[in-house]
Amino acid sequence: MAKAMSKAQIVAHFAKKFDLKKKVAAAVFEEMARLAYKEAKNAFTLPGIGKLVLVDRKARMGRNPKTGETIQIPAKVVVKFRVAKACKEAVLPKKPAPKMAPTPTM
């Protein structure tokens, strides 16, 4: 598996592709991140990539793994990223259709 691209590599790629200065390309990414943080409560969508959403988690019972003691875990709000169907289809390999057993002939 290849190594993930760094922020600098991503900025350089976009700067070259769209004929921008690296500083401008970096500013675009920083502003997109700021906008995503601000709009996450309303669900922030990156078309073709996915959606950043806030999810309410219910209070639940848990277990301290060290002592085995049962504890109450409080309700909380968490940030989740839901990957778009188009992204899944582009990234994940296609699964071959299951083969059907041949039907017996009489």
FIMI-761411 format. One record per atom (N, C-alpha, C): atom name; x, z, y; residue in one letter; residue number from 1. Coordinates in Angstrom, 2 decimals, always signed. Layout:
N
<pt atome="CA" xx="X" zz="Z" yy="Y" residu="A" num="NUM"/>
...
This chain:
106
<pt atome="N" xx="+0.84" zz="+0.00" yy="-1.18" residu="M" num="1"/>
<pt atome="CA" xx="+0.00" zz="+0.00" yy="+0.00" residu="M" num="1"/>
<pt atome="C" xx="+0.89" zz="+0.00" yy="+1.24" residu="M" num="1"/>
<pt atome="N" xx="+0.54" zz="-0.83" yy="+2.20" residu="A" num="2"/>
<pt atome="CA" xx="+1.34" zz="-0.96" yy="+3.42" residu="A" num="2"/>
<pt atome="C" xx="+1.16" zz="+0.25" yy="+4.33" residu="A" num="2"/>
<pt atome="N" xx="+2.12" zz="+0.42" yy="+5.21" residu="K" num="3"/>
<pt atome="CA" xx="+2.09" zz="+1.53" yy="+6.16" residu="K" num="3"/>
<pt atome="C" xx="+1.08" zz="+1.22" yy="+7.27" residu="K" num="3"/>
<pt atome="N" xx="+0.36" zz="+2.24" yy="+7.73" residu="A" num="4"/>
<pt atome="CA" xx="-0.62" zz="+2.07" yy="+8.80" residu="A" num="4"/>
<pt atome="C" xx="+0.06" zz="+1.68" yy="+10.11" residu="A" num="4"/>
<pt atome="N" xx="-0.62" zz="+0.87" yy="+10.92" residu="M" num="5"/>
<pt atome="CA" xx="-0.07" zz="+0.47" yy="+12.22" residu="M" num="5"/>
<pt atome="C" xx="-0.10" zz="+1.66" yy="+13.17" residu="M" num="5"/>
<pt atome="N" xx="+0.93" zz="+1.78" yy="+13.97" residu="S" num="6"/>
<pt atome="CA" xx="+0.98" zz="+2.84" yy="+14.98" residu="S" num="6"/>
<pt atome="C" xx="+0.19" zz="+2.38" yy="+16.21" residu="S" num="6"/>
<pt atome="N" xx="-0.07" zz="+3.33" yy="+17.11" residu="K" num="7"/>
<pt atome="CA" xx="-0.77" zz="+2.99" yy="+18.35" residu="K" num="7"/>
<pt atome="C" xx="+0.02" zz="+1.94" yy="+19.13" residu="K" num="7"/>
<pt atome="N" xx="+1.33" zz="+2.11" yy="+19.20" residu="A" num="8"/>
<pt atome="CA" xx="+2.18" zz="+1.17" yy="+19.93" residu="A" num="8"/>
<pt atome="C" xx="+2.11" zz="-0.23" yy="+19.32" residu="A" num="8"/>
<pt atome="N" xx="+2.07" zz="-0.33" yy="+18.00" residu="Q" num="9"/>
<pt atome="CA" xx="+1.97" zz="-1.62" yy="+17.34" residu="Q" num="9"/>
<pt atome="C" xx="+0.62" zz="-2.29" yy="+17.61" residu="Q" num="9"/>
<pt atome="N" xx="-0.44" zz="-1.49" yy="+17.61" residu="I" num="10"/>
<pt atome="CA" xx="-1.79" zz="-2.02" yy="+17.88" residu="I" num="10"/>
<pt atome="C" xx="-1.85" zz="-2.53" yy="+19.32" residu="I" num="10"/>
<pt atome="N" xx="-1.34" zz="-1.72" yy="+20.25" residu="V" num="11"/>
<pt atome="CA" xx="-1.33" zz="-2.12" yy="+21.67" residu="V" num="11"/>
<pt atome="C" xx="-0.52" zz="-3.40" yy="+21.84" residu="V" num="11"/>
<pt atome="N" xx="+0.64" zz="-3.48" yy="+21.21" residu="A" num="12"/>
<pt atome="CA" xx="+1.49" zz="-4.67" yy="+21.32" residu="A" num="12"/>
<pt atome="C" xx="+0.77" zz="-5.91" yy="+20.76" residu="A" num="12"/>
<pt atome="N" xx="+0.08" zz="-5.75" yy="+19.65" residu="H" num="13"/>
<pt atome="CA" xx="-0.66" zz="-6.86" yy="+19.04" residu="H" num="13"/>
<pt atome="C" xx="-1.73" zz="-7.39" yy="+20.00" residu="H" num="13"/>
<pt atome="N" xx="-2.53" zz="-6.49" yy="+20.56" residu="F" num="14"/>
<pt atome="CA" xx="-3.59" zz="-6.90" yy="+21.48" residu="F" num="14"/>
<pt atome="C" xx="-3.02" zz="-7.48" yy="+22.78" residu="F" num="14"/>
<pt atome="N" xx="-1.93" zz="-6.92" yy="+23.26" residu="A" num="15"/>
<pt atome="CA" xx="-1.30" zz="-7.43" yy="+24.48" residu="A" num="15"/>
<pt atome="C" xx="-0.84" zz="-8.87" yy="+24.26" residu="A" num="15"/>
<pt atome="N" xx="-0.23" zz="-9.14" yy="+23.12" residu="K" num="16"/>
<pt atome="CA" xx="+0.25" zz="-10.48" yy="+22.81" residu="K" num="16"/>
<pt atome="C" xx="-0.92" zz="-11.44" yy="+22.58" residu="K" num="16"/>
<pt atome="N" xx="-1.91" zz="-11.00" yy="+21.81" residu="K" num="17"/>
<pt atome="CA" xx="-3.05" zz="-11.86" yy="+21.46" residu="K" num="17"/>
<pt atome="C" xx="-3.85" zz="-12.29" yy="+22.69" residu="K" num="17"/>
<pt atome="N" xx="-4.06" zz="-11.37" yy="+23.64" residu="F" num="18"/>
<pt atome="CA" xx="-4.89" zz="-11.66" yy="+24.81" residu="F" num="18"/>
<pt atome="C" xx="-4.08" zz="-11.84" yy="+26.09" residu="F" num="18"/>
<pt atome="N" xx="-2.77" zz="-12.00" yy="+25.94" residu="D" num="19"/>
<pt atome="CA" xx="-1.87" zz="-12.24" yy="+27.06" residu="D" num="19"/>
<pt atome="C" xx="-2.04" zz="-11.18" yy="+28.15" residu="D" num="19"/>
<pt atome="N" xx="-1.91" zz="-9.91" yy="+27.75" residu="L" num="20"/>
<pt atome="CA" xx="-2.02" zz="-8.77" yy="+28.66" residu="L" num="20"/>
<pt atome="C" xx="-0.69" zz="-8.03" yy="+28.69" residu="L" num="20"/>
<pt atome="N" xx="-0.53" zz="-7.23" yy="+29.72" residu="K" num="21"/>
<pt atome="CA" xx="+0.61" zz="-6.31" yy="+29.73" residu="K" num="21"/>
<pt atome="C" xx="+0.28" zz="-5.18" yy="+28.79" residu="K" num="21"/>
<pt atome="N" xx="+1.31" zz="-4.61" yy="+28.17" residu="K" num="22"/>
<pt atome="CA" xx="+1.09" zz="-3.51" yy="+27.22" residu="K" num="22"/>
<pt atome="C" xx="+0.38" zz="-2.34" yy="+27.90" residu="K" num="22"/>
<pt atome="N" xx="+0.70" zz="-2.09" yy="+29.16" residu="K" num="23"/>
<pt atome="CA" xx="+0.08" zz="-0.99" yy="+29.90" residu="K" num="23"/>
<pt atome="C" xx="-1.43" zz="-1.20" yy="+30.03" residu="K" num="23"/>
<pt atome="N" xx="-1.84" zz="-2.43" yy="+30.28" residu="V" num="24"/>
<pt atome="CA" xx="-3.26" zz="-2.75" yy="+30.42" residu="V" num="24"/>
<pt atome="C" xx="-3.96" zz="-2.61" yy="+29.06" residu="V" num="24"/>
<pt atome="N" xx="-3.34" zz="-3.11" yy="+28.01" residu="A" num="25"/>
<pt atome="CA" xx="-3.93" zz="-3.01" yy="+26.67" residu="A" num="25"/>
<pt atome="C" xx="-4.06" zz="-1.54" yy="+26.27" residu="A" num="25"/>
<pt atome="N" xx="-3.06" zz="-0.73" yy="+26.58" residu="A" num="26"/>
<pt atome="CA" xx="-3.12" zz="+0.71" yy="+26.27" residu="A" num="26"/>
<pt atome="C" xx="-4.24" zz="+1.38" yy="+27.07" residu="A" num="26"/>
<pt atome="N" xx="-4.41" zz="+0.98" yy="+28.32" residu="A" num="27"/>
<pt atome="CA" xx="-5.46" zz="+1.55" yy="+29.16" residu="A" num="27"/>
<pt atome="C" xx="-6.84" zz="+1.22" yy="+28.60" residu="A" num="27"/>
<pt atome="N" xx="-7.00" zz="+0.01" yy="+28.06" residu="V" num="28"/>
<pt atome="CA" xx="-8.28" zz="-0.38" yy="+27.45" residu="V" num="28"/>
<pt atome="C" xx="-8.60" zz="+0.54" yy="+26.28" residu="V" num="28"/>
<pt atome="N" xx="-7.62" zz="+0.79" yy="+25.41" residu="F" num="29"/>
<pt atome="CA" xx="-7.84" zz="+1.66" yy="+24.26" residu="F" num="29"/>
<pt atome="C" xx="-8.13" zz="+3.10" yy="+24.68" residu="F" num="29"/>
<pt atome="N" xx="-7.41" zz="+3.57" yy="+25.69" residu="E" num="30"/>
<pt atome="CA" xx="-7.64" zz="+4.94" yy="+26.16" residu="E" num="30"/>
<pt atome="C" xx="-9.03" zz="+5.09" yy="+26.76" residu="E" num="30"/>
<pt atome="N" xx="-9.48" zz="+4.09" yy="+27.50" residu="E" num="31"/>
<pt atome="CA" xx="-10.82" zz="+4.15" yy="+28.09" residu="E" num="31"/>
<pt atome="C" xx="-11.89" zz="+4.04" yy="+27.01" residu="E" num="31"/>
<pt atome="N" xx="-11.64" zz="+3.23" yy="+25.98" residu="M" num="32"/>
<pt atome="CA" xx="-12.60" zz="+3.13" yy="+24.87" residu="M" num="32"/>
<pt atome="C" xx="-12.71" zz="+4.48" yy="+24.17" residu="M" num="32"/>
<pt atome="N" xx="-11.59" zz="+5.17" yy="+23.97" residu="A" num="33"/>
<pt atome="CA" xx="-11.61" zz="+6.49" yy="+23.35" residu="A" num="33"/>
<pt atome="C" xx="-12.38" zz="+7.48" yy="+24.22" residu="A" num="33"/>
<pt atome="N" xx="-12.13" zz="+7.47" yy="+25.53" residu="R" num="34"/>
<pt atome="CA" xx="-12.86" zz="+8.37" yy="+26.44" residu="R" num="34"/>
<pt atome="C" xx="-14.36" zz="+8.10" yy="+26.38" residu="R" num="34"/>
<pt atome="N" xx="-14.74" zz="+6.85" yy="+26.37" residu="L" num="35"/>
<pt atome="CA" xx="-16.15" zz="+6.48" yy="+26.30" residu="L" num="35"/>
<pt atome="C" xx="-16.76" zz="+6.94" yy="+24.97" residu="L" num="35"/>
<pt atome="N" xx="-16.02" zz="+6.78" yy="+23.88" residu="A" num="36"/>
<pt atome="CA" xx="-16.51" zz="+7.22" yy="+22.56" residu="A" num="36"/>
<pt atome="C" xx="-16.74" zz="+8.72" yy="+22.55" residu="A" num="36"/>
<pt atome="N" xx="-15.83" zz="+9.51" yy="+23.13" residu="Y" num="37"/>
<pt atome="CA" xx="-15.98" zz="+10.96" yy="+23.17" residu="Y" num="37"/>
<pt atome="C" xx="-17.21" zz="+11.34" yy="+23.97" residu="Y" num="37"/>
<pt atome="N" xx="-17.40" zz="+10.65" yy="+25.10" residu="K" num="38"/>
<pt atome="CA" xx="-18.51" zz="+10.95" yy="+26.00" residu="K" num="38"/>
<pt atome="C" xx="-19.86" zz="+10.59" yy="+25.36" residu="K" num="38"/>
<pt atome="N" xx="-19.91" zz="+9.46" yy="+24.67" residu="E" num="39"/>
<pt atome="CA" xx="-21.17" zz="+8.94" yy="+24.13" residu="E" num="39"/>
<pt atome="C" xx="-21.43" zz="+9.32" yy="+22.67" residu="E" num="39"/>
<pt atome="N" xx="-20.56" zz="+10.08" yy="+22.05" residu="A" num="40"/>
<pt atome="CA" xx="-20.74" zz="+10.43" yy="+20.63" residu="A" num="40"/>
<pt atome="C" xx="-22.06" zz="+11.14" yy="+20.38" residu="A" num="40"/>
<pt atome="N" xx="-22.52" zz="+11.94" yy="+21.35" residu="K" num="41"/>
<pt atome="CA" xx="-23.78" zz="+12.66" yy="+21.15" residu="K" num="41"/>
<pt atome="C" xx="-24.96" zz="+11.70" yy="+21.03" residu="K" num="41"/>
<pt atome="N" xx="-24.82" zz="+10.47" yy="+21.57" residu="N" num="42"/>
<pt atome="CA" xx="-25.87" zz="+9.46" yy="+21.48" residu="N" num="42"/>
<pt atome="C" xx="-25.56" zz="+8.40" yy="+20.43" residu="N" num="42"/>
<pt atome="N" xx="-24.50" zz="+8.56" yy="+19.68" residu="A" num="43"/>
<pt atome="CA" xx="-24.00" zz="+7.61" yy="+18.68" residu="A" num="43"/>
<pt atome="C" xx="-23.27" zz="+6.47" yy="+19.40" residu="A" num="43"/>
<pt atome="N" xx="-21.98" zz="+6.37" yy="+19.19" residu="F" num="44"/>
<pt atome="CA" xx="-21.14" zz="+5.35" yy="+19.79" residu="F" num="44"/>
<pt atome="C" xx="-20.80" zz="+4.31" yy="+18.72" residu="F" num="44"/>
<pt atome="N" xx="-21.16" zz="+3.05" yy="+18.96" residu="T" num="45"/>
<pt atome="CA" xx="-20.97" zz="+1.99" yy="+17.98" residu="T" num="45"/>
<pt atome="C" xx="-19.85" zz="+1.06" yy="+18.38" residu="T" num="45"/>
<pt atome="N" xx="-18.96" zz="+0.78" yy="+17.44" residu="L" num="46"/>
<pt atome="CA" xx="-17.97" zz="-0.27" yy="+17.58" residu="L" num="46"/>
<pt atome="C" xx="-18.48" zz="-1.42" yy="+16.70" residu="L" num="46"/>
<pt atome="N" xx="-19.06" zz="-2.47" yy="+17.28" residu="P" num="47"/>
<pt atome="CA" xx="-19.66" zz="-3.54" yy="+16.49" residu="P" num="47"/>
<pt atome="C" xx="-18.70" zz="-4.09" yy="+15.44" residu="P" num="47"/>
<pt atome="N" xx="-19.20" zz="-4.19" yy="+14.22" residu="G" num="48"/>
<pt atome="CA" xx="-18.41" zz="-4.71" yy="+13.12" residu="G" num="48"/>
<pt atome="C" xx="-17.47" zz="-3.70" yy="+12.49" residu="G" num="48"/>
<pt atome="N" xx="-17.31" zz="-2.51" yy="+13.10" residu="I" num="49"/>
<pt atome="CA" xx="-16.40" zz="-1.49" yy="+12.59" residu="I" num="49"/>
<pt atome="C" xx="-17.19" zz="-0.29" yy="+12.08" residu="I" num="49"/>
<pt atome="N" xx="-18.01" zz="+0.31" yy="+12.95" residu="G" num="50"/>
<pt atome="CA" xx="-18.79" zz="+1.46" yy="+12.53" residu="G" num="50"/>
<pt atome="C" xx="-19.36" zz="+2.23" yy="+13.70" residu="G" num="50"/>
<pt atome="N" xx="-19.86" zz="+3.42" yy="+13.40" residu="K" num="51"/>
<pt atome="CA" xx="-20.56" zz="+4.22" yy="+14.39" residu="K" num="51"/>
<pt atome="C" xx="-20.07" zz="+5.66" yy="+14.33" residu="K" num="51"/>
<pt atome="N" xx="-19.80" zz="+6.23" yy="+15.50" residu="L" num="52"/>
<pt atome="CA" xx="-19.40" zz="+7.63" yy="+15.66" residu="L" num="52"/>
<pt atome="C" xx="-20.67" zz="+8.43" yy="+15.96" residu="L" num="52"/>
<pt atome="N" xx="-20.99" zz="+9.41" yy="+15.10" residu="V" num="53"/>
<pt atome="CA" xx="-22.23" zz="+10.17" yy="+15.27" residu="V" num="53"/>
<pt atome="C" xx="-21.98" zz="+11.67" yy="+15.12" residu="V" num="53"/>
<pt atome="N" xx="-22.85" zz="+12.47" yy="+15.74" residu="L" num="54"/>
<pt atome="CA" xx="-22.83" zz="+13.91" yy="+15.54" residu="L" num="54"/>
<pt atome="C" xx="-23.88" zz="+14.25" yy="+14.49" residu="L" num="54"/>
<pt atome="N" xx="-23.52" zz="+15.14" yy="+13.56" residu="V" num="55"/>
<pt atome="CA" xx="-24.42" zz="+15.53" yy="+12.47" residu="V" num="55"/>
<pt atome="C" xx="-24.54" zz="+17.05" yy="+12.46" residu="V" num="55"/>
<pt atome="N" xx="-25.78" zz="+17.53" yy="+12.35" residu="D" num="56"/>
<pt atome="CA" xx="-26.02" zz="+18.97" yy="+12.24" residu="D" num="56"/>
<pt atome="C" xx="-25.86" zz="+19.39" yy="+10.79" residu="D" num="56"/>
<pt atome="N" xx="-25.01" zz="+20.37" yy="+10.55" residu="R" num="57"/>
<pt atome="CA" xx="-24.85" zz="+20.94" yy="+9.21" residu="R" num="57"/>
<pt atome="C" xx="-25.64" zz="+22.23" yy="+9.14" residu="R" num="57"/>
<pt atome="N" xx="-26.36" zz="+22.43" yy="+8.07" residu="K" num="58"/>
<pt atome="CA" xx="-27.14" zz="+23.65" yy="+7.89" residu="K" num="58"/>
<pt atome="C" xx="-26.22" zz="+24.80" yy="+7.50" residu="K" num="58"/>
<pt atome="N" xx="-26.70" zz="+26.02" yy="+7.75" residu="A" num="59"/>
<pt atome="CA" xx="-25.98" zz="+27.20" yy="+7.27" residu="A" num="59"/>
<pt atome="C" xx="-26.06" zz="+27.19" yy="+5.75" residu="A" num="59"/>
<pt atome="N" xx="-25.03" zz="+27.70" yy="+5.10" residu="R" num="60"/>
<pt atome="CA" xx="-25.04" zz="+27.70" yy="+3.63" residu="R" num="60"/>
<pt atome="C" xx="-24.19" zz="+28.84" yy="+3.09" residu="R" num="60"/>
<pt atome="N" xx="-24.34" zz="+29.07" yy="+1.82" residu="M" num="61"/>
<pt atome="CA" xx="-23.54" zz="+30.09" yy="+1.15" residu="M" num="61"/>
<pt atome="C" xx="-22.28" zz="+29.42" yy="+0.61" residu="M" num="61"/>
<pt atome="N" xx="-21.17" zz="+30.11" yy="+0.73" residu="G" num="62"/>
<pt atome="CA" xx="-19.91" zz="+29.60" yy="+0.21" residu="G" num="62"/>
<pt atome="C" xx="-19.18" zz="+30.69" yy="-0.55" residu="G" num="62"/>
<pt atome="N" xx="-18.00" zz="+30.38" yy="-1.03" residu="R" num="63"/>
<pt atome="CA" xx="-17.25" zz="+31.36" yy="-1.81" residu="R" num="63"/>
<pt atome="C" xx="-15.81" zz="+31.36" yy="-1.31" residu="R" num="63"/>
<pt atome="N" xx="-15.27" zz="+32.55" yy="-1.06" residu="N" num="64"/>
<pt atome="CA" xx="-13.87" zz="+32.69" yy="-0.69" residu="N" num="64"/>
<pt atome="C" xx="-13.05" zz="+32.39" yy="-1.95" residu="N" num="64"/>
<pt atome="N" xx="-12.24" zz="+31.35" yy="-1.95" residu="P" num="65"/>
<pt atome="CA" xx="-11.51" zz="+30.98" yy="-3.16" residu="P" num="65"/>
<pt atome="C" xx="-10.48" zz="+32.02" yy="-3.60" residu="P" num="65"/>
<pt atome="N" xx="-10.00" zz="+32.81" yy="-2.65" residu="K" num="66"/>
<pt atome="CA" xx="-8.98" zz="+33.80" yy="-2.99" residu="K" num="66"/>
<pt atome="C" xx="-9.60" zz="+35.02" yy="-3.69" residu="K" num="66"/>
<pt atome="N" xx="-10.72" zz="+35.51" yy="-3.12" residu="T" num="67"/>
<pt atome="CA" xx="-11.31" zz="+36.75" yy="-3.66" residu="T" num="67"/>
<pt atome="C" xx="-12.53" zz="+36.50" yy="-4.53" residu="T" num="67"/>
<pt atome="N" xx="-13.14" zz="+35.31" yy="-4.40" residu="G" num="68"/>
<pt atome="CA" xx="-14.35" zz="+35.03" yy="-5.16" residu="G" num="68"/>
<pt atome="C" xx="-15.59" zz="+35.60" yy="-4.48" residu="G" num="68"/>
<pt atome="N" xx="-15.41" zz="+36.25" yy="-3.34" residu="E" num="69"/>
<pt atome="CA" xx="-16.51" zz="+36.87" yy="-2.61" residu="E" num="69"/>
<pt atome="C" xx="-17.43" zz="+35.79" yy="-2.02" residu="E" num="69"/>
<pt atome="N" xx="-18.75" zz="+36.00" yy="-2.11" residu="T" num="70"/>
<pt atome="CA" xx="-19.71" zz="+35.08" yy="-1.52" residu="T" num="70"/>
<pt atome="C" xx="-19.78" zz="+35.35" yy="-0.02" residu="T" num="70"/>
<pt atome="N" xx="-19.74" zz="+34.27" yy="+0.76" residu="I" num="71"/>
<pt atome="CA" xx="-19.78" zz="+34.41" yy="+2.22" residu="I" num="71"/>
<pt atome="C" xx="-20.83" zz="+33.47" yy="+2.80" residu="I" num="71"/>
<pt atome="N" xx="-21.31" zz="+33.80" yy="+3.99" residu="Q" num="72"/>
<pt atome="CA" xx="-22.27" zz="+32.96" yy="+4.69" residu="Q" num="72"/>
<pt atome="C" xx="-21.48" zz="+32.03" yy="+5.62" residu="Q" num="72"/>
<pt atome="N" xx="-21.69" zz="+30.71" yy="+5.46" residu="I" num="73"/>
<pt atome="CA" xx="-21.05" zz="+29.73" yy="+6.34" residu="I" num="73"/>
<pt atome="C" xx="-22.08" zz="+29.35" yy="+7.39" residu="I" num="73"/>
<pt atome="N" xx="-21.79" zz="+29.53" yy="+8.68" residu="P" num="74"/>
<pt atome="CA" xx="-22.79" zz="+29.27" yy="+9.72" residu="P" num="74"/>
<pt atome="C" xx="-23.07" zz="+27.78" yy="+9.92" residu="P" num="74"/>
<pt atome="N" xx="-24.24" zz="+27.50" yy="+10.50" residu="A" num="75"/>
<pt atome="CA" xx="-24.60" zz="+26.12" yy="+10.85" residu="A" num="75"/>
<pt atome="C" xx="-23.64" zz="+25.64" yy="+11.93" residu="A" num="75"/>
<pt atome="N" xx="-23.37" zz="+24.32" yy="+11.94" residu="K" num="76"/>
<pt atome="CA" xx="-22.49" zz="+23.77" yy="+12.96" residu="K" num="76"/>
<pt atome="C" xx="-22.75" zz="+22.28" yy="+13.13" residu="K" num="76"/>
<pt atome="N" xx="-22.20" zz="+21.74" yy="+14.19" residu="V" num="77"/>
<pt atome="CA" xx="-22.30" zz="+20.31" yy="+14.46" residu="V" num="77"/>
<pt atome="C" xx="-20.93" zz="+19.71" yy="+14.17" residu="V" num="77"/>
<pt atome="N" xx="-20.91" zz="+18.59" yy="+13.43" residu="V" num="78"/>
<pt atome="CA" xx="-19.66" zz="+17.93" yy="+13.09" residu="V" num="78"/>
<pt atome="C" xx="-19.70" zz="+16.46" yy="+13.53" residu="V" num="78"/>
<pt atome="N" xx="-18.54" zz="+15.87" yy="+13.73" residu="V" num="79"/>
<pt atome="CA" xx="-18.43" zz="+14.46" yy="+14.08" residu="V" num="79"/>
<pt atome="C" xx="-18.17" zz="+13.67" yy="+12.80" residu="V" num="79"/>
<pt atome="N" xx="-18.93" zz="+12.58" yy="+12.61" residu="K" num="80"/>
<pt atome="CA" xx="-18.73" zz="+11.72" yy="+11.45" residu="K" num="80"/>
<pt atome="C" xx="-18.60" zz="+10.28" yy="+11.92" residu="K" num="80"/>
<pt atome="N" xx="-17.90" zz="+9.49" yy="+11.12" residu="F" num="81"/>
<pt atome="CA" xx="-17.79" zz="+8.06" yy="+11.39" residu="F" num="81"/>
<pt atome="C" xx="-18.42" zz="+7.32" yy="+10.23" residu="F" num="81"/>
<pt atome="N" xx="-19.46" zz="+6.55" yy="+10.52" residu="R" num="82"/>
<pt atome="CA" xx="-20.14" zz="+5.76" yy="+9.50" residu="R" num="82"/>
<pt atome="C" xx="-19.62" zz="+4.33" yy="+9.58" residu="R" num="82"/>
<pt atome="N" xx="-19.01" zz="+3.88" yy="+8.50" residu="V" num="83"/>
<pt atome="CA" xx="-18.41" zz="+2.55" yy="+8.46" residu="V" num="83"/>
<pt atome="C" xx="-19.52" zz="+1.50" yy="+8.34" residu="V" num="83"/>
<pt atome="N" xx="-19.41" zz="+0.44" yy="+9.13" residu="A" num="84"/>
<pt atome="CA" xx="-20.39" zz="-0.63" yy="+9.14" residu="A" num="84"/>
<pt atome="C" xx="-20.32" zz="-1.44" yy="+7.84" residu="A" num="84"/>
<pt atome="N" xx="-21.45" zz="-2.00" yy="+7.45" residu="K" num="85"/>
<pt atome="CA" xx="-21.53" zz="-2.81" yy="+6.23" residu="K" num="85"/>
<pt atome="C" xx="-20.58" zz="-4.00" yy="+6.32" residu="K" num="85"/>
<pt atome="N" xx="-20.50" zz="-4.63" yy="+7.48" residu="A" num="86"/>
<pt atome="CA" xx="-19.61" zz="-5.78" yy="+7.66" residu="A" num="86"/>
<pt atome="C" xx="-18.15" zz="-5.39" yy="+7.42" residu="A" num="86"/>
<pt atome="N" xx="-17.77" zz="-4.20" yy="+7.86" residu="C" num="87"/>
<pt atome="CA" xx="-16.40" zz="-3.72" yy="+7.67" residu="C" num="87"/>
<pt atome="C" xx="-16.13" zz="-3.46" yy="+6.18" residu="C" num="87"/>
<pt atome="N" xx="-17.08" zz="-2.82" yy="+5.52" residu="K" num="88"/>
<pt atome="CA" xx="-16.93" zz="-2.55" yy="+4.08" residu="K" num="88"/>
<pt atome="C" xx="-16.75" zz="-3.85" yy="+3.30" residu="K" num="88"/>
<pt atome="N" xx="-17.59" zz="-4.83" yy="+3.63" residu="E" num="89"/>
<pt atome="CA" xx="-17.53" zz="-6.11" yy="+2.91" residu="E" num="89"/>
<pt atome="C" xx="-16.22" zz="-6.85" yy="+3.18" residu="E" num="89"/>
<pt atome="N" xx="-15.67" zz="-6.72" yy="+4.39" residu="A" num="90"/>
<pt atome="CA" xx="-14.42" zz="-7.40" yy="+4.74" residu="A" num="90"/>
<pt atome="C" xx="-13.20" zz="-6.71" yy="+4.13" residu="A" num="90"/>
<pt atome="N" xx="-13.26" zz="-5.38" yy="+3.99" residu="V" num="91"/>
<pt atome="CA" xx="-12.09" zz="-4.62" yy="+3.55" residu="V" num="91"/>
<pt atome="C" xx="-12.05" zz="-4.43" yy="+2.03" residu="V" num="91"/>
<pt atome="N" xx="-13.19" zz="-4.08" yy="+1.45" residu="L" num="92"/>
<pt atome="CA" xx="-13.22" zz="-3.79" yy="+0.02" residu="L" num="92"/>
<pt atome="C" xx="-13.32" zz="-5.07" yy="-0.79" residu="L" num="92"/>
<pt atome="N" xx="-12.64" zz="-5.11" yy="-1.95" residu="P" num="93"/>
<pt atome="CA" xx="-12.73" zz="-6.31" yy="-2.79" residu="P" num="93"/>
<pt atome="C" xx="-14.13" zz="-6.43" yy="-3.39" residu="P" num="93"/>
<pt atome="N" xx="-14.55" zz="-7.65" yy="-3.59" residu="K" num="94"/>
<pt atome="CA" xx="-15.85" zz="-7.90" yy="-4.20" residu="K" num="94"/>
<pt atome="C" xx="-15.80" zz="-7.49" yy="-5.66" residu="K" num="94"/>
<pt atome="N" xx="-16.89" zz="-6.84" yy="-6.11" residu="K" num="95"/>
<pt atome="CA" xx="-16.98" zz="-6.48" yy="-7.53" residu="K" num="95"/>
<pt atome="C" xx="-17.60" zz="-7.65" yy="-8.28" residu="K" num="95"/>
<pt atome="N" xx="-17.04" zz="-8.01" yy="-9.41" residu="P" num="96"/>
<pt atome="CA" xx="-17.64" zz="-9.11" yy="-10.16" residu="P" num="96"/>
<pt atome="C" xx="-19.00" zz="-8.68" yy="-10.70" residu="P" num="96"/>
<pt atome="N" xx="-19.90" zz="-9.63" yy="-10.83" residu="A" num="97"/>
<pt atome="CA" xx="-21.23" zz="-9.32" yy="-11.35" residu="A" num="97"/>
<pt atome="C" xx="-21.09" zz="-8.89" yy="-12.80" residu="A" num="97"/>
<pt atome="N" xx="-21.90" zz="-7.89" yy="-13.22" residu="P" num="98"/>
<pt atome="CA" xx="-21.80" zz="-7.45" yy="-14.61" residu="P" num="98"/>
<pt atome="C" xx="-22.21" zz="-8.57" yy="-15.55" residu="P" num="98"/>
<pt atome="N" xx="-21.48" zz="-8.67" yy="-16.65" residu="K" num="99"/>
<pt atome="CA" xx="-21.76" zz="-9.72" yy="-17.62" residu="K" num="99"/>
<pt atome="C" xx="-22.95" zz="-9.29" yy="-18.47" residu="K" num="99"/>
<pt atome="N" xx="-23.82" zz="-10.24" yy="-18.69" residu="M" num="100"/>
<pt atome="CA" xx="-25.00" zz="-9.98" yy="-19.51" residu="M" num="100"/>
<pt atome="C" xx="-24.63" zz="-10.27" yy="-20.95" residu="M" num="100"/>
<pt atome="N" xx="-25.19" zz="-9.48" yy="-21.86" residu="A" num="101"/>
<pt atome="CA" xx="-24.96" zz="-9.72" yy="-23.28" residu="A" num="101"/>
<pt atome="C" xx="-25.69" zz="-11.01" yy="-23.67" residu="A" num="101"/>
<pt atome="N" xx="-25.09" zz="-11.82" yy="-24.50" residu="P" num="102"/>
<pt atome="CA" xx="-25.78" zz="-13.05" yy="-24.91" residu="P" num="102"/>
<pt atome="C" xx="-27.05" zz="-12.72" yy="-25.67" residu="P" num="102"/>
<pt atome="N" xx="-28.07" zz="-13.52" yy="-25.44" residu="T" num="103"/>
<pt atome="CA" xx="-29.34" zz="-13.28" yy="-26.13" residu="T" num="103"/>
<pt atome="C" xx="-29.27" zz="-13.92" yy="-27.51" residu="T" num="103"/>
<pt atome="N" xx="-29.72" zz="-13.19" yy="-28.51" residu="P" num="104"/>
<pt atome="CA" xx="-29.68" zz="-13.76" yy="-29.88" residu="P" num="104"/>
<pt atome="C" xx="-30.67" zz="-14.91" yy="-30.01" residu="P" num="104"/>
<pt atome="N" xx="-30.25" zz="-15.96" yy="-30.72" residu="T" num="105"/>
<pt atome="CA" xx="-31.14" zz="-17.10" yy="-30.96" residu="T" num="105"/>
<pt atome="C" xx="-31.62" zz="-17.04" yy="-32.39" residu="T" num="105"/>
<pt atome="N" xx="-32.81" zz="-17.47" yy="-32.56" residu="M" num="106"/>
<pt atome="CA" xx="-33.39" zz="-17.44" yy="-33.92" residu="M" num="106"/>
<pt atome="C" xx="-33.49" zz="-18.76" yy="-34.51" residu="M" num="106"/>
